[in-house]
Amino acid sequence: MKTLLFLLLLIPSLSWGLTFKDGKQVDDSSSSTSSTNNSSQSVNENEKYFSNNYTFKQWQKVRWIEDTGNLKQTYEIVGNNPNKSYAHAWTNDLVRDGDVAIRLELRDNECGRDDCKVGDYKGWKGRTEFGFWETELNGENWFRWSIYIPEDTYYIHDGWTLLTQFKGNFKSQKNKDCPIIPFYINMDNDGLGIGTEPGDCSETWSPIISNEEGFKGKWLDIVAHTNWSAKDNGFIHIWINGEKKWSKVGANVKYVNKKYPPVFRLPVYAGGRPKNLKQTQVAYFDAFYSAKTCAKMNMESLGYDCKNFK
């Protein structure tokens, strides 16, 4: 009886760690292997973006692996990018926040698709650019992002290089000759500046950091508090490294399309380039984030407090 009782108690314990289905034992190693493979595939999917041999394609959708707040987790490569492996790459060599940043590189007179048709000759302008095609960021919003411009990246003499633009979604543009760009950040002969093109073919320009003040070789943490509007309630406020640099109060777009608001885009986008240019421009981008209020912007991760942005 003691032996029988021992065997009865032992049988359930022998089944621990086994998997049963419909009353039959099944081998769960395949399930474990499948889970491991899925994890490996996810890692491998990200690892390829760091490779010097990987080329991001035009209009490719890429899932970003770090928190972006209200921005969609997926960004898109702009269709005019040159198909070069160095044009757009993930890197962990130089980051502002988290573990990964994006490195953009534009060489000589490189261009892609429609950009190659602009100007008196091919290569007058070109870009490598990505953006968050977000359709829910209407009304008042906060944005932040960080840019690092290496010391050996120079402006285009008598030309321009955009490093940020909030540009009207192409689905909402009524006149492609007068695009809606509530504001953009540009590098030129004089340093960094902010421009606006509200969609009525007018344009404004304001310098914000001179070459003498210096803006290269360090991270520029940029914060924008915006309300896209064709009325007096519109506003744009810009801070760089915690210092208020620029503001515009009042209408900032000619018209508002609530379904397709301006798109947050980060480029190295150069124009006015001379023929046979031999010049390379590089910029790093990181810490892109958006929220409805400053309190939800996770400013602490960059060493700031919302008191800096009143």
C-alpha positions in Angstrom: 0.0 0.0 0.0 2.8 2.4 0.8 4.5 1.6 -2.5 1.2 2.1 -4.4 0.6 5.5 -2.6 4.2 6.6 -3.5 3.6 5.8 -7.2 0.3 7.7 -7.3 2.0 10.8 -5.8 4.9 10.5 -8.2 2.9 10.3 -11.5 1.7 14.0 -11.4 5.1 15.2 -10.5 6.6 13.5 -13.6 4.1 15.4 -15.8 5.4 18.8 -14.5 7.2 20.6 -17.3 5.4 18.5 -20.0 2.8 20.0 -22.3 -0.5 18.3 -23.0 -3.0 18.9 -25.7 -6.4 17.1 -26.0 -5.2 14.7 -23.3 -2.0 13.8 -25.2 1.6 14.9 -24.4 3.1 17.2 -27.1 6.7 18.4 -27.5 6.8 22.0 -26.5 10.3 22.5 -27.8 8.9 23.7 -31.1 7.0 26.5 -29.3 10.1 27.5 -27.4 12.2 27.4 -30.6 9.5 29.5 -32.4 9.6 32.1 -29.7 13.4 32.2 -29.8 13.4 32.5 -33.5 10.9 35.4 -33.4 13.1 37.2 -30.9 16.1 36.6 -33.1 14.3 37.8 -36.2 13.4 41.0 -34.4 17.0 41.6 -33.3 18.2 40.8 -36.8 15.6 43.1 -38.3 17.1 46.0 -36.3 20.8 44.9 -36.7 20.7 45.2 -40.5 19.9 49.0 -40.2 23.4 49.5 -38.7 25.2 47.7 -41.5 27.2 49.7 -44.0 25.8 47.5 -46.7 22.1 48.1 -46.0 20.3 50.7 -48.1 17.0 52.3 -47.0 14.7 52.5 -50.0 12.6 55.5 -51.1 9.3 55.7 -49.1 10.4 52.7 -47.0 8.5 52.6 -43.7 10.8 52.0 -40.7 9.7 51.1 -37.2 11.7 53.2 -34.7 12.6 51.2 -31.5 12.5 54.1 -29.0 9.6 56.0 -27.4 8.4 58.9 -29.6 5.4 60.0 -27.5 2.5 61.0 -29.8 4.5 60.6 -33.0 3.9 57.3 -34.8 6.5 54.7 -34.0 7.0 54.3 -37.8 8.7 56.9 -39.9 9.1 57.1 -43.7 12.1 57.7 -46.0 11.3 60.5 -48.3 10.9 59.5 -52.0 13.6 61.9 -53.3 16.4 60.3 -51.3 19.4 59.0 -53.2 19.6 55.2 -53.0 22.9 55.1 -51.1 23.8 53.0 -48.1 25.4 55.9 -46.3 22.5 58.3 -47.0 20.4 57.1 -44.1 21.7 54.8 -41.3 21.1 53.9 -37.7 24.1 54.4 -35.4 25.0 53.9 -31.7 28.3 55.7 -32.0 26.8 59.1 -31.3 23.5 59.4 -29.5 21.6 62.0 -27.5 19.0 59.9 -25.7 18.6 56.1 -25.5 20.7 53.7 -27.6 20.2 54.7 -31.2 20.4 57.8 -33.4 19.9 58.4 -37.1 22.8 59.5 -39.3 22.1 61.3 -42.6 24.8 61.9 -45.2 24.6 63.8 -48.5 27.5 63.9 -51.0 28.5 66.2 -53.8 25.6 66.7 -56.3 23.6 63.6 -55.3 19.9 63.8 -55.8 16.9 61.6 -56.2 13.8 61.5 -58.5 12.1 64.9 -58.8 14.9 66.8 -57.0 17.1 66.0 -60.0 14.8 67.9 -62.3 14.9 71.2 -60.3 17.3 74.0 -61.4 19.3 74.6 -64.5 21.2 71.3 -64.1 21.0 68.0 -62.4 22.2 68.2 -58.8 21.3 71.8 -58.1 19.4 70.4 -55.1 19.2 67.1 -53.3 18.4 65.6 -50.0 18.3 62.7 -47.6 15.2 63.0 -45.4 12.8 61.1 -43.2 9.5 62.2 -41.6 6.7 61.2 -39.3 3.5 61.2 -41.5 1.3 61.7 -38.5 -2.4 62.5 -39.1 -3.5 63.2 -35.5 -1.3 66.1 -34.5 -3.8 68.9 -35.0 -4.3 71.9 -32.7 -1.7 72.7 -29.9 1.3 70.4 -29.7 4.8 70.1 -28.3 7.7 68.6 -30.2 11.4 68.0 -29.4 14.3 66.6 -31.3 18.1 66.9 -31.2 20.5 67.6 -34.0 24.3 67.1 -34.1 26.3 68.8 -36.9 29.9 67.7 -37.2 32.6 70.3 -37.3 33.5 69.3 -40.9 30.0 69.7 -42.2 29.9 73.1 -44.0 27.1 75.2 -45.5 26.6 75.4 -49.3 28.2 78.7 -50.3 25.4 81.0 -51.4 23.1 78.1 -51.0 21.1 76.5 -48.2 20.8 73.3 -46.2 17.5 72.5 -44.4 17.9 70.5 -41.2 14.2 70.5 -40.1 10.9 71.3 -41.7 7.3 71.1 -40.8 5.8 70.8 -44.2 2.2 70.6 -45.4 1.2 67.1 -46.3 1.2 66.7 -50.1 -2.4 65.5 -49.9 -3.4 68.9 -48.5 -1.4 71.2 -50.8 -3.6 73.4 -53.0 -0.7 75.1 -54.8 2.6 73.1 -55.1 4.4 76.3 -56.1 3.5 77.9 -52.8 4.0 75.1 -50.2 2.9 75.3 -46.6 5.9 75.2 -44.4 5.0 76.8 -41.0 8.7 76.9 -40.2 12.0 75.3 -41.1 15.6 75.4 -39.8 18.3 76.2 -42.3 22.1 76.4 -42.3 23.7 78.9 -44.7 26.6 81.4 -45.0 25.6 83.2 -41.8 24.8 80.2 -39.5 21.5 78.8 -38.4 18.2 80.5 -39.1 14.4 79.9 -39.1 12.3 80.5 -42.1 8.5 80.4 -42.8 6.4 79.8 -45.9 2.8 79.9 -44.9 1.4 78.9 -48.3 0.7 82.3 -49.9 4.1 82.5 -51.7 5.5 84.8 -49.1 8.6 83.9 -47.0 10.3 85.2 -43.9 13.8 84.6 -42.5 15.4 85.1 -39.1 18.9 84.2 -38.0 19.1 82.4 -34.6 22.7 81.2 -34.1 25.6 82.8 -35.9 28.7 80.9 -37.0 30.7 82.9 -34.4 28.4 81.7 -31.6 29.0 78.2 -32.7 26.5 75.3 -33.2 28.6 72.5 -34.5 30.3 69.6 -32.6 27.5 69.5 -29.9 24.0 68.4 -29.6 21.3 71.0 -30.2 18.2 70.1 -28.2 15.3 71.8 -30.0 11.8 72.3 -28.5 8.8 73.6 -30.4 5.4 74.6 -29.0 3.0 75.0 -31.9 -0.6 75.7 -32.9 -1.0 75.5 -36.7 -3.7 78.1 -37.5 -4.8 80.5 -40.2 -6.2 82.7 -37.5 -4.8 85.0 -34.8 -4.7 82.1 -32.3 -1.8 80.5 -34.1 1.7 80.4 -32.6 5.2 78.9 -32.8 7.7 79.1 -30.0 11.2 77.6 -30.4 13.9 76.9 -27.8 17.4 75.6 -28.4 19.3 74.0 -25.5 16.8 75.6 -23.1 17.0 79.1 -24.5 14.1 80.8 -26.2 15.3 81.6 -29.8 12.3 82.5 -31.9 8.5 83.1 -31.7 5.7 83.8 -34.1 2.2 84.6 -32.8 -0.8 84.8 -35.1 -1.6 83.0 -38.4 1.2 80.6 -39.5 -0.5 78.8 -42.4 -2.8 80.0 -45.2 -5.3 77.3 -44.5 -5.7 74.3 -42.2 -6.4 70.7 -43.2 -7.4 68.9 -40.0 -7.0 65.5 -41.7 -3.5 66.3 -43.0 -1.6 68.7 -40.8 2.0 69.7 -41.5 4.4 66.7 -41.4 7.4 66.7 -39.0 10.4 66.0 -41.3 14.2 65.8 -40.6 16.5 66.2 -43.6 19.9 67.1 -44.9 18.3 69.0 -47.8 20.6 71.2 -49.8 19.9 73.6 -52.6 21.8 76.2 -54.7 24.7 73.7 -55.1 27.2 74.6 -57.8 28.0 72.1 -60.6 30.6 69.5 -59.9 30.4 70.1 -56.1 32.8 68.1 -54.0 31.4 68.3 -50.5 29.9 66.0 -47.9 27.3 67.1 -45.4 26.4 64.9 -42.3 24.0 65.4 -39.5 22.8 63.2 -36.6 19.2 63.2 -35.3 17.8 61.8 -32.1 15.3 62.2 -29.2 12.3 63.0 -31.4 9.2 63.2 -29.4 5.7 64.8 -29.2 3.0 65.4 -26.7 0.0 67.6 -26.1 1.6 69.2 -23.0 5.1 70.0 -21.8 4.5 67.9 -18.7 4.2 64.8 -20.9 7.3 65.5 -23.0 9.7 63.6 -20.7 12.1 66.6 -20.7 13.9 65.1 -17.7 15.5 62.5 -20.0 17.4 65.4 -21.7 18.2 67.2 -18.4 15.5 69.9 -18.7 12.4 71.0 -16.7 9.2 72.5 -18.2 10.1 75.7 -16.3 12.7 76.2 -19.0 9.9 76.4 -21.6 7.4 79.0 -20.5 
